[in-house]
Amino acid sequence: MPLIINYLMQRGMFNKDIADRLVKLRTPFYYYDMDVLEKTLTKIRKEAEKYNYTIHYALKSNANERILEKVASSGFGADCVSGNEILMALRIGFHAKDIVFAGVGKTDEEIITGIKNDIFCFNVESVQEIEVIDKLSSEMNYTSRIALRINPDIEAFTHKYITTGIEETKFGINIWELDNVIEKLQTLTNIDLIGLHFHIGSQIKRMSAFKSLCTRVNEIQEWFENRNIAIDHINVGGGLGINYDDPDEIPDFEEYFSIFHDLLELRAGQTVHFEPGRSVTGQAGSLITKVLYIKNGSQTNFAIVDAGMTDLIRPALYQAHHKIENISSDLAPQKYSVVGPICESSDSFGKYIELPTTKRGDLLAIRSAGAYGEVMTSNYNLRDKAPAVFSTDL
């Protein structure tokens, strides 16, 4: 108990009653620090307002209703990649005029959902998709606003599974296809081209990648201008990474937004749109899990916990690193591999990591789990999904 109280004090949440309740909760569960989320949203708002930037929060990173309500109340729009995400965003309180619909494989039903709700824009990824949107729009006596998602062939220096802006990925329209796209658009009567959309990847830590994107956007803008095609807005996507080694660090939105302000060559009246996800919610969430057993191995000790890859799949899927803290112990450190109960050898949260001497019943906090954590949970092995707990409720 004393270590948990100390942990809460460090996080600015000290309260004896809170600590008592935290210990008694059934694990595993997602813990959301709403104060961290508020600080992050405030920082984004402050820096974006300097340049009158428009923010669309990416629901794919965390679709917890309480989180979405908080984001919507901050005045942000929504970036959706499915029809159900559109419906969720509308139900939570995001305005249709602030919803963009992205994704490489939109179904007819999902497109119709966007049309019926008069969303701001479809970010389109192929000529055939444009044709389908035009056909469905014509049948519904509607003109759909689109932004062309262009693959800028920019290296994001991130994991290959979350790299989206190079030619060998499935995403976006290649630059060499643009002549054919424009030729096709001239034959369609229910499409209104209003924007250009770019997205080069996720968990990007090298700011040079965003600088390279700005250079490529400027080149593409000139290509459209030379053909007398006016573009209302530029959507540069998201991708700003978080510091998984320091879960208490809020991303540097000041530098991030200033790069685009300094390097993008905008035309008169153009607006700039962003689609952050991980950088909004990532640091606000932790997965709290209990140690079930300590098992000695030949090269390492295993701390077997009650959370598994069904609760947080990132380490198994991306070999992702999350800082793990024992919030019940202050004993001398030892090295452990922290693993879950799932019948897969990939069910591991961290190998050979140093923790205070750990025993059965200790609570571990797997940090920076507020993005691509709860939203990616599954019932594999017929396991219950981990519930969400909020700091404001304790």
Secondary structure, DSSP 8 states (H G I E B T S, - for coil): -HHHHHHHHHTT---HHHHHHHHHS-SSEEEE-HHHHHHHHHHHHHHHHTTT-EEEEEGGG---HHHHHHHHHTT-EEEESSHHHHHHHHHHT--GGGEEE--S---HHHHHHHHHTT-SEEEE-SHHHHHHHHHHHHHTT--EEEEEEEE------S-GGGB-SSTTSS-SEEGGGHHHHHHHHTT-SSEEEEEEE---BSSB--HHHHHHHHHHHHHHHHHHHTTT----EEE----B---SS-TT----HHHHHHHHHHH----TT-EEEE---HHHHGGGEEEEEEEEEEEE-SS-EEEEES--TTT--HHHHH-----EEESS--S-EEEEEEE-SSSSTT-EEEEEEEEE---TT-EEEE-S-TTTTGGG---GGG-----EEEGGG-
